[in-house]
Amino acid sequence: MSRQQVRRWLFFTVAPLVLGGLLVAAVLASPTGMRPSTTLRVLAGRLLPEGLVDLSGLKPVHFAVVWDLRLPRVVVGTFVGSALAVAGAVLQALFRNPLAEPGLTGASAGAVFGAVVAFAMGWSAAEPIALPLAAMSGALLALLTVYAMATRGGVTPIPTLLLAGVAVSSLLSAAAGLILSLQITNWQVAQEILFWTLGGLEARTWTHVWLCLPFAGIGLVCAATYCRELDLMQQGEETAAALGVEVETVKRVLIACAAILTGAAVAVAGVIGFVGLVAPHAMRLILGSSHRWLLPSSALAGAILLLACDLLARTLRPPLEIRLGVVTALVGGPLFIALLLRRHREGWAW
């Protein structure tokens, strides 16, 4: 057994255990002082057949806190981390650049713009589901705009797509900033916008789970079905075409896949940096560039990284909660610098 095979075996043995431990710890963590035994009884009472668990002494508020607040937050965090990491892995292969990240297609900026509009128009206050729906719509609109700008004669060059993505992202970010500056006199709305752009999972409900789940699921399954094409595309478009890959079709599908994953994540969690950059980059260094292993390992690593950062955000300074986007940047930044230094020492070969 080669060293890389040993690494893969170890990772796929240990990572699910770590993820499971983080899921339990995240559900048990509480600034309200609820005992862990109470939390476990609530979960067991909901998940196991009626009559197997003693529910005496439990109040409706216990079920509301654990089942309707904590558990949806953990589930949303798992999907968001996996979606961002897989989107990053796909884009790194398409752009043949280990520094590519989910914001390159303009989806992140589009989601931010949609959310800011929802805040400014009062839609989010009138109906909570309006915020993620507006963010998702903004992400898809930004993707369509970038694709229309970059495509000529049915061909979508990657460099042109990248430049279009940067341009649209800059324009949408400026528009979101303009709306925020116009709302600065309305402190409550301005604060909501600012907090959302810093990312977070507080007050997430099962509605957010069901909104995120179909898009994240479609994106993850779609990416998994294109492992062979991703392996070939990272060798260059000419090589991939010579080996039978319909390059333009594959690019369209995978770019749409990455944008949907990014839009779904940003729509329910706000702007979360570094997860889509660090997780796939680290997995590529550790487990190799074969997407048969890279995509599932990135999904696991992204979920682990995001849940760990969310746990830190809730427990570093209780009862106050640090914004999740700030924690991911503080954790992901030094980690990414370390990965870059390692790659620099070993050479920059893809």
N, C-alpha and C positions, 0 to 999 in steps of 0.2 A: 504494500500500500504506500503510495507516494505521500509526500508531506502535505500537498494540497488536499488530497483525499482525506487525510487525517484531520486537517483543519475543518473541512466541510462536515465530516462526521461529528466532530466535537461541537461545532457551531449549532447544527440542527438538533443536537441532543441537549445542549445547555440553554440555547436561546429561548425555546418554548417554556422551559422551567423558569427562567428569569422573567419572561413576560407574564406568566401565571402568577409569580410572586408579586410583581408590581401591580397587577390587577387587584389582587387581594389587599395589598397595602394601600392602594389608592381608595378602595371602597371603605377600608377601616379608618383611614385618616379622617379626623374630624376636629374642627375648632369648637364644636358645640359641647364636647365632653361626653358624648355618648359612648358607653362602654363597648369594646370590641365584641364581647359576648352577645350584647343586644343586637349589634349589626349582623352577626352570624346567624342569630335566631331568626331575624327578619328575612334574610336571604333564604335560609333553609325552609322557612314557612311558605315563601313564595314559590320556591323551585321544587320542593318535595311534595308528595301526595298529602292531602289533608289528614291530620290525625297523627302523623309521624313525629311532629315537633310540638313541644309544649310552648304555646304562645301566651300563656298567662302572664300578666304584668306588662305586656306590650300595648302601646297606645297607637292610635291612628297616626300621630305625628312621627312615631318611629318608622312606620312603613313609608310615610311620605318622604321623609328625609333620605332614607336609604334607597328605596326603590325608585322614587320619582326625581331625586336630585343627584345623589352620588353615582348610582349605577349608570344612568344615561351619560353623565360626564365622562366616565371611564370608557364607555363604549365609543362615544364620539372621538375621544382622544386616540383610541386605538385605530379607528378608521382614518383619521386625519394624518397621523404619523405614517401609516402604511401608504396612503395615497400620495403624500408629498414625496416620500422616498422612491416609490416606483416611478412617479413622474420624472424625478431627477435622473434615475437610471436610464429611462427611455431617451431623454433629451441628451444625456451625455454620450449615448451611443450614436444618435442621429447627427449631432454636431461634431462628433469625434473629439470631444473636449471634456476632460474630467472636471472642469470648473463650471460646466453648464448646470443651470438650476431651473426650477419650475416657472420662475417669473419671466423667462426669456420670450415666451409666446404672447405676452401681454395679458394673460389670463388673471394673474394676481392683481395687476393695476385695474383691470376691468371690474373685478369683483369688489375692490376697494371703492371704486367710483360708484358702482351700483349701491353699495351699502351706505355711502355718504349721502347719496340722493335720498335713500329711504329715511335716513335720520332727519335730513333737512326738511323733507316734505311732511314729516310727522307720521309716515306709514308705519314705522317700527313701533311707535307708541300706541297706535290704534290696533295693530295686529302683529304680534311677535313673529309670525311666520313670514311676514313681508320682508324682513331683513335678509334672511338667507335666500329667499326667492329673488330679491333684487340683486344680491351679490352674484348669484348663479347666472342671472340674465346678463349682468355686466360682463362676466367672464366669457360667456359664449359670444356676445356681441363684439368684444375685443378680438377674440380669435377669428371671427368671420372677417373683421376689418383687416387684420394682419394678413390673413390668407389672401384676400382680394388684392391687397397692395403688392404682395410678393409673387403672385402667379401671373404668368404671361404665356399664352398659347398652351395652356395645360401643363406647363412646367413650373415647378416651385424651387428655385435655387436656395440652398440652405443659407448662404451668406446674405442674400436679399431678405429672406425670411427673418433672419436675426436682426438685421438693420430695421426692418419694418416693426418688429416686436419692440425694439428699444425705443423707436420713435413714438409708437402708439402708447407704450408704457409711460414715457415722459409726458406726453400730452394729457393722458388720463390722470396721472399723478398731480400735474399742475391744476387740472380742473377740480380734482378733489380738494387740493389745498386752497383753491379760490373759494369753494363752497364753505370750507371750514373757517376761513378768514371772515367771510360774510356772516357766519353764525356766531362769531366770537362774543357778541353782546348777549346772546342767549346761552348763558354759561352751561346750563344743563345739557343742551344738545351738543355744544362744543365738547364738553367732557365725555359724553357718550361716544362721539366720533373718535376722539383721541384715544380713549381706552380701547375701542374696537380695533383701531389700526395697530395697537400694540399687542393684539392677540390675547385670547383667553378662552377658558372653557366653563366659566361660572354660569350658573342658571341655565345650563343645557338640559333639555327635556327629551322625552322619547320622540317628540315631533322632529327635533333636530336629527335624531338617529335615523328616522325613516326618511327624512329628506336627503341625508347624506348617503345612506346605504345603497340605493339603486345606482346612483351615479358612480360612487366609489367601486361598487361591485362590477359594473359594466367596464369601467376603466381597467381594473385589475385583471379581469378575465381577458379583455382584449389584449392587453400587454402580454399576458402569459401565452397567448396563441401565436405571437410573433417572435418567439425566442430565436428561431433559426434566422429569420430576416434581420433581427437586430445584431446577431453575431456577424452576419455578412456586411451589413451596412456600416459597421464600425471599421471595416477594412477599406471602405471607400465605395462611392456609388458606382464607379466603373466596374470594380470587381464584383459587386453585388449583382449588377445587371448581367454581367457575363455568366454568372452562375444561376441565372433564371429568375432573379427577383424583379418584380414590377416596381421599380424604384419609386416612381411618382405616386402610385397608388398607396404603397406602403408608407411613404412619408406623410401623405394626407391622413391616413388612418391613425398613425402613431402620434402625430402632432395633435390631432383632435383628441386622442386618448389622453395625452399628457395634459391638455388644457381642461378636459372634463375632470380629471383627477384633481388638478390644482383648484379649479373653480369650486368643486364640491368641498374641498378642505377649507378654503378661505371663506366660503359662504357660511360655514357653521362655527369657525374658530377664529376668524380674523386673520391678520397677517402673521404668519409664523415663519421666521427665517431660519436658515441653516440646516433644517432637518432634511430637505430635499437635496441639499448639497453635500452634507457630511456623511449621511447614512450610506448612499450608494457608492460614494467615493471610498469610504472605509472598506465596504464589502468587496469592492473591486480589487483593492490592495491585498486583502486577506484571503479571499476565496477565488480570485481569478475573474476573468471577463466573460466567461460563458454565462449567457443570460438564463439558461436552464437553472442555474444556481443563484445567479446574481439577483434576479427579480424577487424570488421568495425570501432570500436572505435580507434584501433591502427592505422589504415589507416588515419583516420581523424587527430589524434594527431600527427602522423609523418609528414603529410603535413603541419599542422599548425606550428610545431616546425621548420621545414626546411625553410618555407617561412619567418617566423619571423626572423630567423638567417640571411637569405639572405638579408632581408630588413635592418637589423643592419649592415651587412657587407658593404652595399652600402651607408649608411647614417651616419655612425659614424665619418668618416673622409673624406668627399668629397673634391675634386673629386677623391681621391685615394680610392681604394676598398680593404678592408681586405679580405683575403682568407676565403672562406666559411667554410672549414674544421677547421680552427682556431677558428672561432666564435662558431661553434657547440660544439667544445671541451670546450671553455670557458663558454658557457651556460649550456651544458649538464653535464659537470663534477660536478660542485657544486649541480646541481639538482639531479644527481644520488647519490651523497654523502648524501643528505637530505633524499632520498628515502631509502637508506641503513640504516641510523640511525633510521628512522621510523620503518622499518621492524625488526631491532634489538630490539627496545623497545617492539614491539608487538609479538616477537617470530619469528622463522625462518620456521614455518610450510608452506609447499607448498600450 
